[in-house]
């Protein structure tokens, strides 16, 4: 699964919620912790495995790809 494929998973998880909240919530932000969405567990595990196995990436690049803050 390529990184672009996983972007579709993001839309599945929170796209509808974002569209529904957009009109009446100026300045509000909605963020979904994709690691906690049961329907995406297999996708996330596959993504973590692929990024972890990418020896040509630095740890900082891996964290950036997975949206993980340093020290988290």
Backbone as ProteinMPNN parsed JSONL, in Angstrom:
{"seq_chain_A": "XXXXXXXXXXXXXXXXXXXXXXXXXXXXXXXXXXXXXXXXXXXXXXXXXXXXXXXXXXXXXXXXXXXXXXXX", "coords_chain_A": {"N_chain_A": [[0.843, -1.175, 0.0], [0.654, 2.129, -0.902], [1.65, 5.436, 0.207], [-0.195, 7.285, -0.786], [-2.425, 5.674, -1.081], [-3.192, 5.31, 1.534], [-4.145, 7.783, 2.239], [-6.739, 7.777, 1.383], [-7.894, 6.275, 3.382], [-7.842, 8.085, 5.485], [-9.832, 9.855, 4.693], [-12.034, 8.181, 4.832], [-12.233, 7.872, 7.574], [-12.616, 10.44, 8.751], [-13.655, 12.279, 6.956], [-16.448, 12.689, 6.436], [-17.306, 13.692, 8.91], [-15.844, 16.057, 9.06], [-16.926, 17.472, 6.884], [-19.553, 17.762, 7.768], [-19.266, 19.392, 10.008], [-18.154, 21.712, 9.088], [-19.66, 24.033, 8.294], [-20.777, 25.41, 10.597], [-18.728, 25.977, 12.451], [-16.545, 27.983, 12.875], [-13.084, 28.465, 12.973], [-12.68, 26.185, 14.478], [-11.145, 22.971, 14.888], [-10.954, 19.667, 13.708], [-9.612, 16.66, 14.595], [-8.623, 13.396, 14.031], [-7.506, 10.588, 15.756], [-5.956, 8.326, 14.109], [-4.854, 5.914, 14.863], [-6.58, 4.935, 16.686], [-8.926, 4.217, 15.486], [-10.954, 1.619, 14.967], [-11.69, 0.399, 12.49], [-9.587, 0.96, 10.846], [-7.344, -0.353, 11.705], [-5.883, -2.539, 10.524], [-4.905, -1.297, 8.186], [-3.29, 0.739, 9.302], [-1.417, -0.792, 10.749], [-0.129, -2.089, 8.645], [0.956, 0.141, 7.311], [2.675, 1.194, 9.336], [4.457, -0.964, 9.505], [5.614, -0.974, 6.925], [6.879, 1.549, 6.857], [8.606, 1.329, 9.035], [10.315, -0.658, 8.085], [11.707, 0.634, 6.125], [14.757, 1.219, 5.599], [16.223, 3.215, 4.436], [15.213, 5.607, 5.232], [15.439, 8.248, 7.602], [15.023, 8.32, 11.213], [13.614, 10.633, 11.874], [12.355, 11.247, 9.443], [10.683, 9.039, 9.219], [9.023, 9.442, 11.464], [7.784, 11.804, 10.637], [6.364, 10.922, 8.374], [4.505, 9.266, 9.575], [3.185, 10.99, 11.16], [4.014, 11.42, 13.832], [4.967, 12.861, 16.792], [8.16, 13.887, 18.039], [9.485, 12.074, 20.747], [7.102, 11.045, 21.452]], "CA_chain_A": [[0.0, 0.0, 0.0], [1.44, 3.356, -0.997], [1.182, 6.514, 1.069], [-1.395, 7.856, -1.398], [-3.542, 4.779, -0.794], [-3.647, 5.498, 2.904], [-4.894, 9.031, 2.325], [-8.151, 7.42, 1.243], [-8.331, 5.843, 4.711], [-8.096, 9.287, 6.274], [-11.137, 10.356, 4.274], [-13.052, 7.272, 5.378], [-12.35, 8.04, 9.015], [-13.081, 11.728, 9.258], [-14.135, 13.171, 5.9], [-17.847, 13.039, 6.64], [-17.403, 14.538, 10.099], [-15.337, 17.388, 8.722], [-17.903, 18.147, 6.031], [-20.715, 18.078, 8.578], [-18.947, 20.433, 10.991], [-17.537, 22.85, 8.43], [-20.501, 25.218, 8.166], [-21.06, 26.169, 11.803], [-17.661, 25.945, 13.454], [-15.42, 28.826, 12.452], [-11.903, 28.403, 13.829], [-12.566, 24.894, 15.149], [-10.399, 21.965, 14.141], [-11.294, 18.289, 14.032], [-8.479, 15.78, 14.333], [-8.907, 12.012, 14.396], [-6.345, 9.747, 16.037], [-6.184, 7.174, 13.238], [-4.439, 4.69, 15.546], [-7.674, 4.501, 17.563], [-10.108, 3.896, 14.682], [-10.896, 0.157, 14.778], [-11.814, -0.004, 11.08], [-8.33, 1.235, 10.137], [-6.238, -1.014, 12.396], [-5.044, -3.294, 9.588], [-4.209, -0.333, 7.319], [-2.248, 1.407, 10.083], [-0.369, -1.771, 11.034], [0.613, -2.273, 7.393], [1.725, 1.365, 7.087], [3.775, 1.226, 10.316], [5.421, -1.992, 9.111], [6.356, -0.533, 5.735], [7.747, 2.677, 7.203], [9.659, 0.801, 9.92], [11.25, -1.457, 7.289], [12.394, 1.499, 5.154], [16.042, 1.541, 6.211], [16.798, 4.394, 3.791], [14.64, 6.795, 5.862], [15.905, 8.536, 8.959], [13.945, 8.239, 12.197], [12.822, 11.864, 11.759], [11.506, 11.111, 8.259], [9.65, 8.058, 9.549], [8.062, 10.11, 12.347], [7.015, 12.764, 9.835], [5.434, 10.18, 7.525], [3.46, 8.682, 10.413], [2.644, 12.093, 11.95], [4.326, 11.148, 15.223], [5.835, 13.902, 17.349], [9.347, 13.334, 18.699], [9.289, 11.819, 22.166], [5.749, 10.489, 21.699]], "C_chain_A": [[0.884, 1.232, 0.0], [0.846, 4.412, -0.09], [-0.087, 7.146, 0.516], [-2.62, 7.004, -1.152], [-4.079, 5.021, 0.603], [-4.414, 6.794, 3.068], [-6.381, 8.769, 2.171], [-8.709, 6.944, 2.578], [-8.626, 7.023, 5.609], [-9.484, 9.824, 5.959], [-12.252, 9.472, 4.823], [-13.302, 7.584, 6.846], [-12.963, 9.365, 9.423], [-13.629, 12.678, 8.202], [-15.57, 13.608, 6.102], [-18.03, 13.951, 7.835], [-16.923, 15.948, 9.804], [-16.327, 18.154, 7.866], [-19.104, 18.586, 6.851], [-20.479, 19.219, 9.55], [-18.487, 21.731, 10.349], [-18.378, 24.122, 8.522], [-20.605, 26.026, 9.455], [-19.954, 26.236, 12.818], [-16.43, 26.701, 12.979], [-14.272, 28.731, 13.46], [-11.726, 27.084, 14.567], [-11.789, 23.927, 14.262], [-10.815, 20.582, 14.628], [-10.106, 17.422, 13.647], [-8.817, 14.388, 14.86], [-7.598, 11.282, 14.635], [-6.563, 8.439, 15.282], [-5.752, 5.857, 13.869], [-5.549, 4.14, 16.436], [-8.959, 4.179, 16.804], [-10.064, 2.402, 14.351], [-10.939, -0.281, 13.311], [-10.513, 0.18, 10.307], [-7.122, 0.513, 10.731], [-5.321, -1.744, 11.419], [-4.266, -2.369, 8.666], [-3.051, 0.316, 8.066], [-1.102, 0.45, 10.398], [0.502, -1.993, 9.804], [1.5, -1.054, 7.121], [2.911, 1.456, 8.041], [4.858, 0.216, 9.941], [6.263, -1.566, 7.925], [7.322, 0.591, 6.066], [8.894, 2.197, 8.09], [10.721, 0.045, 9.139], [12.057, -0.623, 6.295], [13.701, 1.998, 5.756], [16.691, 2.789, 5.616], [16.226, 5.692, 4.359], [15.245, 7.0, 7.244], [14.723, 8.396, 9.915], [13.037, 9.466, 12.114], [11.877, 11.797, 10.556], [10.374, 10.12, 8.517], [8.591, 8.68, 10.446], [7.186, 11.074, 11.568], [5.982, 12.045, 8.967], [4.249, 9.635, 8.314], [2.786, 9.722, 11.295], [2.802, 11.835, 13.443], [5.293, 12.23, 15.695], [7.004, 13.244, 18.067], [9.088, 13.206, 20.2], [7.922, 11.229, 22.492], [5.782, 8.995, 21.727]], "O_chain_A": [[1.779, 1.349, 0.837], [-0.306, 4.311, 0.333], [-0.975, 7.508, 1.289], [-3.728, 7.524, -1.027], [-5.286, 4.947, 0.831], [-5.259, 6.895, 3.958], [-7.199, 9.469, 2.769], [-9.879, 7.184, 2.876], [-9.558, 6.975, 6.412], [-10.227, 10.204, 6.865], [-13.3, 9.973, 5.232], [-14.443, 7.562, 7.308], [-13.76, 9.407, 10.361], [-14.032, 13.791, 8.539], [-15.879, 14.79, 5.952], [-18.826, 14.888, 7.783], [-17.53, 16.922, 10.249], [-16.551, 19.345, 8.084], [-19.621, 19.684, 6.643], [-21.416, 19.945, 9.881], [-18.438, 22.76, 11.023], [-17.837, 25.191, 8.805], [-20.523, 27.253, 9.394], [-20.227, 26.536, 13.981], [-15.389, 26.099, 12.715], [-14.479, 28.9, 14.662], [-10.705, 26.888, 15.226], [-11.781, 24.057, 13.038], [-11.004, 20.366, 15.825], [-9.652, 17.45, 12.503], [-9.246, 14.234, 16.004], [-6.685, 11.348, 13.813], [-7.27, 7.55, 15.758], [-6.223, 4.794, 13.464], [-5.467, 2.999, 16.891], [-9.982, 3.895, 17.426], [-9.237, 1.966, 13.551], [-10.274, -1.25, 12.943], [-10.353, -0.386, 9.225], [-5.992, 0.747, 10.301], [-4.102, -1.581, 11.482], [-3.094, -2.619, 8.386], [-1.951, 0.432, 7.525], [0.064, 0.838, 10.323], [1.725, -2.077, 9.909], [2.663, -1.203, 6.744], [4.026, 1.758, 7.617], [6.047, 0.513, 10.05], [7.478, -1.767, 7.912], [8.463, 0.585, 5.605], [10.034, 2.622, 7.908], [11.901, 0.096, 9.488], [12.998, -1.133, 5.687], [13.746, 3.074, 6.353], [17.603, 3.361, 6.214], [16.701, 6.772, 4.01], [15.527, 6.041, 7.961], [13.569, 8.359, 9.488], [11.822, 9.348, 12.269], [10.731, 12.24, 10.641], [9.242, 10.337, 8.086], [7.396, 8.479, 10.227], [5.981, 11.155, 11.808], [4.849, 12.51, 8.839], [3.134, 9.55, 7.8], [1.912, 9.383, 12.093], [1.863, 12.005, 14.221], [6.319, 12.477, 15.06], [6.856, 12.165, 18.639], [8.546, 14.112, 20.833], [7.615, 10.946, 23.65], [4.747, 8.358, 21.921]]}, "name": "protein", "num_of_chains": 1, "seq": "XXXXXXXXXXXXXXXXXXXXXXXXXXXXXXXXXXXXXXXXXXXXXXXXXXXXXXXXXXXXXXXXXXXXXXXX"}
